[in-house]
Amino acid sequence: MFGGLSFLIGGNLCCGVMGADLLARVGPDAAAGALAEPATRPFDMGRGPSKGWVVVAPDGIATDEDLSGWVGRALAYAASLPPK
Protein backbone atom coordinates (compact mmCIF):
# COMPACT_ATOMS: atom_id res chain seq x y z
CA MET A 1 0.00 0.00 0.00
CA PHE A 2 1.17 3.59 -0.71
CA GLY A 3 3.90 2.10 -2.93
CA GLY A 4 5.79 0.51 -0.05
CA LEU A 5 5.65 -2.05 2.73
CA SER A 6 2.81 -1.55 5.24
CA PHE A 7 1.96 -3.08 8.62
CA LEU A 8 -1.54 -3.55 9.98
CA ILE A 9 -2.92 -4.15 13.47
CA GLY A 10 -6.43 -5.59 13.68
CA GLY A 11 -6.91 -4.74 10.01
CA ASN A 12 -5.96 -1.08 10.55
CA LEU A 13 -2.92 0.46 8.92
CA CYS A 14 -0.29 1.25 11.52
CA CYS A 15 2.93 2.22 9.76
CA GLY A 16 4.89 1.58 6.63
CA VAL A 17 8.09 2.08 4.72
CA MET A 18 8.28 4.25 1.61
CA GLY A 19 11.79 4.27 0.22
CA ALA A 20 13.99 5.32 3.15
CA ASP A 21 11.12 7.06 5.00
CA LEU A 22 8.81 5.78 7.71
CA LEU A 23 5.10 6.44 7.34
CA ALA A 24 3.52 6.59 10.79
CA ARG A 25 -0.18 6.77 11.65
CA VAL A 26 -0.20 8.78 14.85
CA GLY A 27 -3.84 9.89 14.74
CA PRO A 28 -5.42 13.28 14.10
CA ASP A 29 -5.00 14.51 17.68
CA ALA A 30 -1.26 13.77 17.76
CA ALA A 31 -0.37 14.82 14.22
CA ALA A 32 0.40 18.49 14.95
CA GLY A 33 2.78 17.55 17.76
CA ALA A 34 4.45 14.92 15.62
CA LEU A 35 4.90 17.39 12.77
CA ALA A 36 6.63 19.81 15.14
CA GLU A 37 9.42 17.27 15.61
CA PRO A 38 12.56 17.23 13.46
CA ALA A 39 12.68 15.17 10.26
CA THR A 40 8.89 14.98 9.83
CA ARG A 41 6.56 16.21 7.15
CA PRO A 42 2.89 15.72 6.32
CA PHE A 43 1.93 12.61 4.36
CA ASP A 44 0.40 13.74 1.08
CA MET A 45 -0.62 11.48 -1.80
CA GLY A 46 -1.59 14.41 -4.02
CA ARG A 47 -4.93 15.41 -2.49
CA GLY A 48 -3.55 17.34 0.44
CA PRO A 49 -2.14 16.11 3.74
CA SER A 50 -3.66 12.94 5.18
CA LYS A 51 -5.03 13.58 8.68
CA GLY A 52 -3.22 11.66 11.36
CA TRP A 53 -0.30 10.53 9.22
CA VAL A 54 3.31 11.76 9.18
CA VAL A 55 6.37 10.87 7.17
CA VAL A 56 9.59 10.56 9.15
CA ALA A 57 12.80 11.02 7.16
CA PRO A 58 15.85 8.82 7.81
CA ASP A 59 17.36 11.39 10.19
CA GLY A 60 14.33 10.95 12.46
CA ILE A 61 14.70 7.17 12.66
CA ALA A 62 18.50 6.94 12.66
CA THR A 63 18.76 5.04 15.95
CA ASP A 64 16.89 1.97 17.18
CA GLU A 65 15.43 4.14 19.94
CA ASP A 66 14.12 6.71 17.43
CA LEU A 67 12.58 4.04 15.21
CA SER A 68 11.07 2.21 18.17
CA GLY A 69 9.52 5.43 19.43
CA TRP A 70 7.78 6.19 16.15
CA VAL A 71 6.62 2.61 15.64
CA GLY A 72 5.34 2.58 19.23
CA ARG A 73 3.30 5.72 18.64
CA ALA A 74 1.80 4.30 15.45
CA LEU A 75 1.13 0.96 17.11
CA ALA A 76 -0.62 2.61 20.06
CA TYR A 77 -2.91 4.58 17.79
CA ALA A 78 -3.74 1.71 15.42
CA ALA A 79 -4.37 -0.63 18.35
CA SER A 80 -6.87 1.89 19.77
CA LEU A 81 -9.09 1.58 16.67
CA PRO A 82 -11.84 -1.03 16.38
CA PRO A 83 -10.71 -4.13 14.46
CA LYS A 84 -11.85 -4.40 10.84
Jmol script that loads the backbone (N, CA, C; Angstrom):
load data "model"
ATOM      1  N   MET A   1       0.841  -1.177   0.000  1.00  0.00           N
ATOM      2  CA  MET A   1       0.000   0.000   0.000  1.00  0.00           C
ATOM      3  C   MET A   1       0.888   1.243   0.000  1.00  0.00           C
ATOM      4  N   PHE A   2       0.438   2.322  -0.606  1.00  0.00           N
ATOM      5  CA  PHE A   2       1.174   3.588  -0.713  1.00  0.00           C
ATOM      6  C   PHE A   2       2.515   3.393  -1.430  1.00  0.00           C
ATOM      7  N   GLY A   3       2.668   2.332  -2.196  1.00  0.00           N
ATOM      8  CA  GLY A   3       3.905   2.104  -2.932  1.00  0.00           C
ATOM      9  C   GLY A   3       5.043   1.591  -2.072  1.00  0.00           C
ATOM     10  N   GLY A   4       4.748   1.041  -0.917  1.00  0.00           N
ATOM     11  CA  GLY A   4       5.793   0.515  -0.046  1.00  0.00           C
ATOM     12  C   GLY A   4       5.251  -0.605   0.823  1.00  0.00           C
ATOM     13  N   LEU A   5       6.016  -0.995   1.798  1.00  0.00           N
ATOM     14  CA  LEU A   5       5.651  -2.049   2.731  1.00  0.00           C
ATOM     15  C   LEU A   5       4.830  -1.453   3.866  1.00  0.00           C
ATOM     16  N   SER A   6       3.681  -2.070   4.189  1.00  0.00           N
ATOM     17  CA  SER A   6       2.807  -1.551   5.244  1.00  0.00           C
ATOM     18  C   SER A   6       2.540  -2.626   6.291  1.00  0.00           C
ATOM     19  N   PHE A   7       2.263  -2.180   7.516  1.00  0.00           N
ATOM     20  CA  PHE A   7       1.962  -3.078   8.622  1.00  0.00           C
ATOM     21  C   PHE A   7       0.605  -2.712   9.189  1.00  0.00           C
ATOM     22  N   LEU A   8      -0.191  -3.738   9.467  1.00  0.00           N
ATOM     23  CA  LEU A   8      -1.543  -3.545   9.982  1.00  0.00           C
ATOM     24  C   LEU A   8      -1.674  -4.184  11.356  1.00  0.00           C
ATOM     25  N   ILE A   9      -2.556  -3.617  12.168  1.00  0.00           N
ATOM     26  CA  ILE A   9      -2.920  -4.155  13.474  1.00  0.00           C
ATOM     27  C   ILE A   9      -4.437  -4.243  13.493  1.00  0.00           C
ATOM     28  N   GLY A  10      -4.978  -5.428  13.659  1.00  0.00           N
ATOM     29  CA  GLY A  10      -6.431  -5.586  13.677  1.00  0.00           C
ATOM     30  C   GLY A  10      -7.089  -5.114  12.402  1.00  0.00           C
ATOM     31  N   GLY A  11      -6.380  -5.191  11.289  1.00  0.00           N
ATOM     32  CA  GLY A  11      -6.909  -4.744  10.010  1.00  0.00           C
ATOM     33  C   GLY A  11      -6.771  -3.252   9.760  1.00  0.00           C
ATOM     34  N   ASN A  12      -6.171  -2.522  10.695  1.00  0.00           N
ATOM     35  CA  ASN A  12      -5.958  -1.076  10.548  1.00  0.00           C
ATOM     36  C   ASN A  12      -4.504  -0.795  10.226  1.00  0.00           C
ATOM     37  N   LEU A  13      -4.288   0.071   9.250  1.00  0.00           N
ATOM     38  CA  LEU A  13      -2.920   0.464   8.924  1.00  0.00           C
ATOM     39  C   LEU A  13      -2.258   1.125  10.121  1.00  0.00           C
ATOM     40  N   CYS A  14      -1.032   0.740  10.370  1.00  0.00           N
ATOM     41  CA  CYS A  14      -0.286   1.247  11.518  1.00  0.00           C
ATOM     42  C   CYS A  14       0.887   2.107  11.043  1.00  0.00           C
ATOM     43  N   CYS A  15       1.758   1.513  10.259  1.00  0.00           N
ATOM     44  CA  CYS A  15       2.927   2.224   9.757  1.00  0.00           C
ATOM     45  C   CYS A  15       3.413   1.522   8.501  1.00  0.00           C
ATOM     46  N   GLY A  16       4.360   2.163   7.847  1.00  0.00           N
ATOM     47  CA  GLY A  16       4.892   1.585   6.626  1.00  0.00           C
ATOM     48  C   GLY A  16       6.229   2.192   6.260  1.00  0.00           C
ATOM     49  N   VAL A  17       6.798   1.627   5.216  1.00  0.00           N
ATOM     50  CA  VAL A  17       8.087   2.076   4.717  1.00  0.00           C
ATOM     51  C   VAL A  17       7.899   2.507   3.273  1.00  0.00           C
ATOM     52  N   MET A  18       8.320   3.722   2.980  1.00  0.00           N
ATOM     53  CA  MET A  18       8.284   4.255   1.613  1.00  0.00           C
ATOM     54  C   MET A  18       9.683   4.729   1.274  1.00  0.00           C
ATOM     55  N   GLY A  19      10.392   3.941   0.491  1.00  0.00           N
ATOM     56  CA  GLY A  19      11.788   4.267   0.216  1.00  0.00           C
ATOM     57  C   GLY A  19      12.567   4.188   1.512  1.00  0.00           C
ATOM     58  N   ALA A  20      13.219   5.276   1.898  1.00  0.00           N
ATOM     59  CA  ALA A  20      13.986   5.322   3.148  1.00  0.00           C
ATOM     60  C   ALA A  20      13.196   5.963   4.282  1.00  0.00           C
ATOM     61  N   ASP A  21      11.944   6.356   4.012  1.00  0.00           N
ATOM     62  CA  ASP A  21      11.124   7.058   5.002  1.00  0.00           C
ATOM     63  C   ASP A  21      10.194   6.102   5.738  1.00  0.00           C
ATOM     64  N   LEU A  22       9.823   6.487   6.941  1.00  0.00           N
ATOM     65  CA  LEU A  22       8.814   5.779   7.706  1.00  0.00           C
ATOM     66  C   LEU A  22       7.508   6.554   7.608  1.00  0.00           C
ATOM     67  N   LEU A  23       6.434   5.856   7.334  1.00  0.00           N
ATOM     68  CA  LEU A  23       5.103   6.438   7.340  1.00  0.00           C
ATOM     69  C   LEU A  23       4.450   5.984   8.637  1.00  0.00           C
ATOM     70  N   ALA A  24       4.065   6.922   9.479  1.00  0.00           N
ATOM     71  CA  ALA A  24       3.515   6.592  10.789  1.00  0.00           C
ATOM     72  C   ALA A  24       2.118   7.179  10.951  1.00  0.00           C
ATOM     73  N   ARG A  25       1.199   6.332  11.384  1.00  0.00           N
ATOM     74  CA  ARG A  25      -0.179   6.769  11.654  1.00  0.00           C
ATOM     75  C   ARG A  25      -0.270   7.093  13.145  1.00  0.00           C
ATOM     76  N   VAL A  26      -0.209   8.352  13.455  1.00  0.00           N
ATOM     77  CA  VAL A  26      -0.200   8.777  14.854  1.00  0.00           C
ATOM     78  C   VAL A  26      -1.570   9.250  15.321  1.00  0.00           C
ATOM     79  N   GLY A  27      -2.498   9.429  14.406  1.00  0.00           N
ATOM     80  CA  GLY A  27      -3.839   9.890  14.736  1.00  0.00           C
ATOM     81  C   GLY A  27      -3.972  11.391  14.597  1.00  0.00           C
ATOM     82  N   PRO A  28      -5.196  11.852  14.322  1.00  0.00           N
ATOM     83  CA  PRO A  28      -5.419  13.281  14.096  1.00  0.00           C
ATOM     84  C   PRO A  28      -5.049  14.162  15.284  1.00  0.00           C
ATOM     85  N   ASP A  29      -5.289  13.680  16.492  1.00  0.00           N
ATOM     86  CA  ASP A  29      -5.005  14.506  17.676  1.00  0.00           C
ATOM     87  C   ASP A  29      -3.510  14.672  17.935  1.00  0.00           C
ATOM     88  N   ALA A  30      -2.700  13.721  17.504  1.00  0.00           N
ATOM     89  CA  ALA A  30      -1.260  13.765  17.759  1.00  0.00           C
ATOM     90  C   ALA A  30      -0.449  14.273  16.571  1.00  0.00           C
ATOM     91  N   ALA A  31      -1.101  14.471  15.446  1.00  0.00           N
ATOM     92  CA  ALA A  31      -0.367  14.823  14.219  1.00  0.00           C
ATOM     93  C   ALA A  31       0.373  16.153  14.325  1.00  0.00           C
ATOM     94  N   ALA A  32      -0.257  17.176  14.864  1.00  0.00           N
ATOM     95  CA  ALA A  32       0.397  18.488  14.947  1.00  0.00           C
ATOM     96  C   ALA A  32       1.665  18.404  15.800  1.00  0.00           C
ATOM     97  N   GLY A  33       1.596  17.717  16.919  1.00  0.00           N
ATOM     98  CA  GLY A  33       2.775  17.550  17.761  1.00  0.00           C
ATOM     99  C   GLY A  33       3.866  16.764  17.065  1.00  0.00           C
ATOM    100  N   ALA A  34       3.468  15.731  16.341  1.00  0.00           N
ATOM    101  CA  ALA A  34       4.448  14.919  15.617  1.00  0.00           C
ATOM    102  C   ALA A  34       5.117  15.733  14.520  1.00  0.00           C
ATOM    103  N   LEU A  35       4.336  16.573  13.848  1.00  0.00           N
ATOM    104  CA  LEU A  35       4.900  17.387  12.769  1.00  0.00           C
ATOM    105  C   LEU A  35       5.808  18.493  13.280  1.00  0.00           C
ATOM    106  N   ALA A  36       5.745  18.803  14.554  1.00  0.00           N
ATOM    107  CA  ALA A  36       6.632  19.807  15.139  1.00  0.00           C
ATOM    108  C   ALA A  36       8.010  19.227  15.445  1.00  0.00           C
ATOM    109  N   GLU A  37       8.149  17.925  15.331  1.00  0.00           N
ATOM    110  CA  GLU A  37       9.423  17.268  15.611  1.00  0.00           C
ATOM    111  C   GLU A  37      10.315  17.288  14.369  1.00  0.00           C
ATOM    112  N   PRO A  38      11.627  17.207  14.599  1.00  0.00           N
ATOM    113  CA  PRO A  38      12.556  17.227  13.462  1.00  0.00           C
ATOM    114  C   PRO A  38      12.351  16.027  12.537  1.00  0.00           C
ATOM    115  N   ALA A  39      12.658  16.213  11.293  1.00  0.00           N
ATOM    116  CA  ALA A  39      12.683  15.168  10.262  1.00  0.00           C
ATOM    117  C   ALA A  39      11.292  14.651   9.900  1.00  0.00           C
ATOM    118  N   THR A  40      10.237  15.416  10.192  1.00  0.00           N
ATOM    119  CA  THR A  40       8.895  14.984   9.829  1.00  0.00           C
ATOM    120  C   THR A  40       8.285  15.935   8.812  1.00  0.00           C
ATOM    121  N   ARG A  41       7.333  15.393   8.089  1.00  0.00           N
ATOM    122  CA  ARG A  41       6.557  16.207   7.149  1.00  0.00           C
ATOM    123  C   ARG A  41       5.181  15.551   7.005  1.00  0.00           C
ATOM    124  N   PRO A  42       4.210  16.305   6.522  1.00  0.00           N
ATOM    125  CA  PRO A  42       2.887  15.716   6.316  1.00  0.00           C
ATOM    126  C   PRO A  42       2.939  14.623   5.245  1.00  0.00           C
ATOM    127  N   PHE A  43       2.086  13.640   5.384  1.00  0.00           N
ATOM    128  CA  PHE A  43       1.928  12.611   4.361  1.00  0.00           C
ATOM    129  C   PHE A  43       0.896  13.111   3.374  1.00  0.00           C
ATOM    130  N   ASP A  44       1.274  13.197   2.109  1.00  0.00           N
ATOM    131  CA  ASP A  44       0.404  13.742   1.082  1.00  0.00           C
ATOM    132  C   ASP A  44       0.525  12.896  -0.180  1.00  0.00           C
ATOM    133  N   MET A  45      -0.596  12.289  -0.575  1.00  0.00           N
ATOM    134  CA  MET A  45      -0.619  11.479  -1.798  1.00  0.00           C
ATOM    135  C   MET A  45      -1.200  12.258  -2.980  1.00  0.00           C
ATOM    136  N   GLY A  46      -1.147  13.589  -2.899  1.00  0.00           N
ATOM    137  CA  GLY A  46      -1.585  14.408  -4.018  1.00  0.00           C
ATOM    138  C   GLY A  46      -2.927  15.090  -3.837  1.00  0.00           C
ATOM    139  N   ARG A  47      -3.645  14.765  -2.751  1.00  0.00           N
ATOM    140  CA  ARG A  47      -4.932  15.406  -2.491  1.00  0.00           C
ATOM    141  C   ARG A  47      -4.888  16.263  -1.240  1.00  0.00           C
ATOM    142  N   GLY A  48      -3.715  16.601  -0.806  1.00  0.00           N
ATOM    143  CA  GLY A  48      -3.550  17.343   0.436  1.00  0.00           C
ATOM    144  C   GLY A  48      -3.110  16.392   1.540  1.00  0.00           C
ATOM    145  N   PRO A  49      -2.652  16.946   2.650  1.00  0.00           N
ATOM    146  CA  PRO A  49      -2.135  16.113   3.736  1.00  0.00           C
ATOM    147  C   PRO A  49      -3.199  15.153   4.278  1.00  0.00           C
ATOM    148  N   SER A  50      -2.775  13.936   4.577  1.00  0.00           N
ATOM    149  CA  SER A  50      -3.662  12.944   5.177  1.00  0.00           C
ATOM    150  C   SER A  50      -3.696  13.156   6.686  1.00  0.00           C
ATOM    151  N   LYS A  51      -4.885  13.323   7.242  1.00  0.00           N
ATOM    152  CA  LYS A  51      -5.027  13.575   8.681  1.00  0.00           C
ATOM    153  C   LYS A  51      -4.511  12.388   9.478  1.00  0.00           C
ATOM    154  N   GLY A  52      -3.675  12.695  10.452  1.00  0.00           N
ATOM    155  CA  GLY A  52      -3.221  11.660  11.356  1.00  0.00           C
ATOM    156  C   GLY A  52      -2.002  10.888  10.903  1.00  0.00           C
ATOM    157  N   TRP A  53      -1.458  11.230   9.770  1.00  0.00           N
ATOM    158  CA  TRP A  53      -0.296  10.528   9.219  1.00  0.00           C
ATOM    159  C   TRP A  53       0.891  11.484   9.107  1.00  0.00           C
ATOM    160  N   VAL A  54       2.079  10.982   9.387  1.00  0.00           N
ATOM    161  CA  VAL A  54       3.308  11.755   9.185  1.00  0.00           C
ATOM    162  C   VAL A  54       4.342  10.878   8.496  1.00  0.00           C
ATOM    163  N   VAL A  55       5.217  11.536   7.782  1.00  0.00           N
ATOM    164  CA  VAL A  55       6.369  10.868   7.175  1.00  0.00           C
ATOM    165  C   VAL A  55       7.589  11.289   7.983  1.00  0.00           C
ATOM    166  N   VAL A  56       8.376  10.302   8.373  1.00  0.00           N
ATOM    167  CA  VAL A  56       9.587  10.564   9.145  1.00  0.00           C
ATOM    168  C   VAL A  56      10.780  10.215   8.256  1.00  0.00           C
ATOM    169  N   ALA A  57      11.622  11.208   7.990  1.00  0.00           N
ATOM    170  CA  ALA A  57      12.802  11.023   7.157  1.00  0.00           C
ATOM    171  C   ALA A  57      13.854  10.193   7.906  1.00  0.00           C
ATOM    172  N   PRO A  58      14.830   9.657   7.184  1.00  0.00           N
ATOM    173  CA  PRO A  58      15.853   8.817   7.812  1.00  0.00           C
ATOM    174  C   PRO A  58      16.533   9.443   9.032  1.00  0.00           C
ATOM    175  N   ASP A  59      16.739  10.751   9.028  1.00  0.00           N
ATOM    176  CA  ASP A  59      17.362  11.392  10.194  1.00  0.00           C
ATOM    177  C   ASP A  59      16.530  11.227  11.462  1.00  0.00           C
ATOM    178  N   GLY A  60      15.225  11.084  11.320  1.00  0.00           N
ATOM    179  CA  GLY A  60      14.335  10.946  12.465  1.00  0.00           C
ATOM    180  C   GLY A  60      14.207   9.528  12.994  1.00  0.00           C
ATOM    181  N   ILE A  61      14.756   8.577  12.247  1.00  0.00           N
ATOM    182  CA  ILE A  61      14.704   7.173  12.658  1.00  0.00           C
ATOM    183  C   ILE A  61      16.095   6.547  12.603  1.00  0.00           C
ATOM    184  N   ALA A  62      17.101   7.372  12.826  1.00  0.00           N
ATOM    185  CA  ALA A  62      18.496   6.937  12.664  1.00  0.00           C
ATOM    186  C   ALA A  62      18.939   5.928  13.713  1.00  0.00           C
ATOM    187  N   THR A  63      18.364   5.986  14.906  1.00  0.00           N
ATOM    188  CA  THR A  63      18.758   5.042  15.950  1.00  0.00           C
ATOM    189  C   THR A  63      17.612   4.061  16.209  1.00  0.00           C
ATOM    190  N   ASP A  64      17.933   2.937  16.816  1.00  0.00           N
ATOM    191  CA  ASP A  64      16.895   1.970  17.177  1.00  0.00           C
ATOM    192  C   ASP A  64      15.870   2.614  18.100  1.00  0.00           C
ATOM    193  N   GLU A  65      16.333   3.461  18.993  1.00  0.00           N
ATOM    194  CA  GLU A  65      15.431   4.137  19.936  1.00  0.00           C
ATOM    195  C   GLU A  65      14.462   5.066  19.195  1.00  0.00           C
ATOM    196  N   ASP A  66      14.974   5.818  18.224  1.00  0.00           N
ATOM    197  CA  ASP A  66      14.119   6.710  17.428  1.00  0.00           C
ATOM    198  C   ASP A  66      13.060   5.908  16.675  1.00  0.00           C
ATOM    199  N   LEU A  67      13.500   4.870  15.992  1.00  0.00           N
ATOM    200  CA  LEU A  67      12.581   4.041  15.210  1.00  0.00           C
ATOM    201  C   LEU A  67      11.541   3.394  16.121  1.00  0.00           C
ATOM    202  N   SER A  68      11.977   2.850  17.226  1.00  0.00           N
ATOM    203  CA  SER A  68      11.071   2.207  18.170  1.00  0.00           C
ATOM    204  C   SER A  68      10.033   3.198  18.705  1.00  0.00           C
ATOM    205  N   GLY A  69      10.443   4.418  18.949  1.00  0.00           N
ATOM    206  CA  GLY A  69       9.516   5.434  19.435  1.00  0.00           C
ATOM    207  C   GLY A  69       8.412   5.729  18.431  1.00  0.00           C
ATOM    208  N   TRP A  70       8.779   5.895  17.175  1.00  0.00           N
ATOM    209  CA  TRP A  70       7.779   6.187  16.149  1.00  0.00           C
ATOM    210  C   TRP A  70       6.872   4.995  15.908  1.00  0.00           C
ATOM    211  N   VAL A  71       7.443   3.806  15.841  1.00  0.00           N
ATOM    212  CA  VAL A  71       6.618   2.613  15.637  1.00  0.00           C
ATOM    213  C   VAL A  71       5.690   2.424  16.833  1.00  0.00           C
ATOM    214  N   GLY A  72       6.171   2.685  18.033  1.00  0.00           N
ATOM    215  CA  GLY A  72       5.338   2.578  19.226  1.00  0.00           C
ATOM    216  C   GLY A  72       4.159   3.534  19.197  1.00  0.00           C
ATOM    217  N   ARG A  73       4.383   4.745  18.752  1.00  0.00           N
ATOM    218  CA  ARG A  73       3.295   5.722  18.642  1.00  0.00           C
ATOM    219  C   ARG A  73       2.244   5.243  17.647  1.00  0.00           C
ATOM    220  N   ALA A  74       2.720   4.786  16.488  1.00  0.00           N
ATOM    221  CA  ALA A  74       1.798   4.305  15.453  1.00  0.00           C
ATOM    222  C   ALA A  74       1.053   3.064  15.933  1.00  0.00           C
ATOM    223  N   LEU A  75       1.742   2.173  16.590  1.00  0.00           N
ATOM    224  CA  LEU A  75       1.126   0.960  17.107  1.00  0.00           C
ATOM    225  C   LEU A  75       0.048   1.288  18.155  1.00  0.00           C
ATOM    226  N   ALA A  76       0.352   2.214  19.035  1.00  0.00           N
ATOM    227  CA  ALA A  76      -0.618   2.609  20.064  1.00  0.00           C
ATOM    228  C   ALA A  76      -1.882   3.174  19.438  1.00  0.00           C
ATOM    229  N   TYR A  77      -1.728   4.004  18.420  1.00  0.00           N
ATOM    230  CA  TYR A  77      -2.911   4.579  17.787  1.00  0.00           C
ATOM    231  C   TYR A  77      -3.700   3.509  17.036  1.00  0.00           C
ATOM    232  N   ALA A  78      -3.037   2.732  16.207  1.00  0.00           N
ATOM    233  CA  ALA A  78      -3.736   1.711  15.416  1.00  0.00           C
ATOM    234  C   ALA A  78      -4.419   0.678  16.312  1.00  0.00           C
ATOM    235  N   ALA A  79      -3.795   0.336  17.419  1.00  0.00           N
ATOM    236  CA  ALA A  79      -4.371  -0.634  18.349  1.00  0.00           C
ATOM    237  C   ALA A  79      -5.601  -0.058  19.076  1.00  0.00           C
ATOM    238  N   SER A  80      -5.716   1.265  19.110  1.00  0.00           N
ATOM    239  CA  SER A  80      -6.870   1.890  19.769  1.00  0.00           C
ATOM    240  C   SER A  80      -8.116   1.894  18.896  1.00  0.00           C
ATOM    241  N   LEU A  81      -7.960   1.575  17.614  1.00  0.00           N
ATOM    242  CA  LEU A  81      -9.086   1.576  16.674  1.00  0.00           C
ATOM    243  C   LEU A  81      -9.815   0.241  16.722  1.00  0.00           C
ATOM    244  N   PRO A  82     -11.109   0.238  16.412  1.00  0.00           N
ATOM    245  CA  PRO A  82     -11.836  -1.029  16.375  1.00  0.00           C
ATOM    246  C   PRO A  82     -11.288  -1.921  15.260  1.00  0.00           C
ATOM    247  N   PRO A  83     -11.200  -3.218  15.515  1.00  0.00           N
ATOM    248  CA  PRO A  83     -10.714  -4.129  14.456  1.00  0.00           C
ATOM    249  C   PRO A  83     -11.644  -4.097  13.243  1.00  0.00           C
ATOM    250  N   LYS A  84     -11.053  -4.348  12.098  1.00  0.00           N
ATOM    251  CA  LYS A  84     -11.852  -4.404  10.841  1.00  0.00           C
ATOM    252  C   LYS A  84     -12.063  -5.842  10.449  1.00  0.00           C
TER     253      LYS A  84
END
end "model"
wireframe off; spacefill off
backbone 0.3
color backbone group
